[in-house]
Amino acid sequence: MRYSPGAFQGMVSEPRSRAPEIEKMFAGSGMELVDAGFSVSSGEICAVVRGTREQVGKVEFACMASGAFVEVDLLELVTLDDMVEMMSGAGQLLGKYQSPNMDQIDRLLLDE
């Protein structure tokens, strides 16, 4: 979550830990805050949380609506066991999908 210039102004004029606000935000959505820190080089709060996509979406909307942030990025992590299930499902999908060959692509381009 990248802070806005206004948020930086507020932090400089009133230096204090923002941890209580961060904890309240995630807890209010029903999420568990595992850890959080600040990246000086990018001006972002980086948080590791546990929650559902719906909970994450609520927090993203609230952060952007607050005006304190100009960008919210999400990196979803799954367990390695979940990854194996995804690989298996992807393999099944590949058997149902046939990508176009170069002749078909060339014909499409010529039609344009």
N, C-alpha and C positions, 0 to 999 in steps of 0.2 A: 504494500500500500504506500504509494508515493505521496508525501505531504505536499500541500499547496503552499505558495509563497505566504499567504495569510496565516497558515498554521505555523510556519517557521517564525513569523513575526510574533505571534502569540507566545511561542515557546521561549524566544529570546527575551521578551519583556516579562515573562513569568516562568523562570526556570524551575521545573519540578518533574518528578517522575510521572509519565503518562500511563504507567502500568495499571493503576486502578481503573482508568477509563477503558483500556484495552480489555482487561479481564471482564468488566461489566458488559461490554459490547458482545463478546463471544458468549458469555454465560446467559445473557438475555435472549440469545438465539437458541439456547440449549446445547451449545457446543462446549467442548473441553479445550481449554488453552493449555497446550503441553509446554511450550516455551515461546519466547519472543525476544527480539533484539532489534537494534537500529543499525542500518548500513549507512555509514557516513558518506561513502563514495557515491551512493545513488539517492540518498535522502529518503529511504524507505524503511518502514516497519516491516520486518519479516517475522511471521508467526507460523508456528507448527500447531495445528489444531486437529481435533477429531470431530467430525460431524457429517451430516448428510448434505447432498447437493442443495436441497431446499434451504437448509440452515445457512450454508455458505452464501447462497444467493441473497438471502435476507441481509446478511452482513455487508455484502458487496453494495447492494442498493443503499443501505443506510450510510455506509462510508461515503459514497459518492454524493448522496443528497446532503450530507452534513457540510460540504464545502471544504472540509479539512484535507481532502485528498484529491489529487488530479488523476490518479490511475490506481486500479486494483488489478493485480495479476494473480492467477490461481494456478498452482501446480498440484494436480491430484496424484496422490501416491496410492498404490494398491499393494497388497501383499504379493510375495512371489508365487504363492499358491494360486491367487486370483489371476496372476499373469499367465500361468500355465493354462487355466481355464479359457482365458481370452485367446491364447494361441490356438487351442483346440477348436474353438468356435470360428476363428478366422480361417483355419484350414478347411472347415466345412463350407464356409462361404466362398472360398476360392474355387471350390469344385463347381459352384453354381454360376460363376461369373467368368465370361470369356472376354478378355480384352481385345480391342480391335488390332488387326495386324497392319503392317505398313501399307499394304495395297489398299485396305479399306480407308486408312487415314489419308493417303494420297488422293483417292477418289473424292473424299469429303472436301479436301482443300481445293481440288479442281472445280468442284461444283460451286464454290464461293466465287 
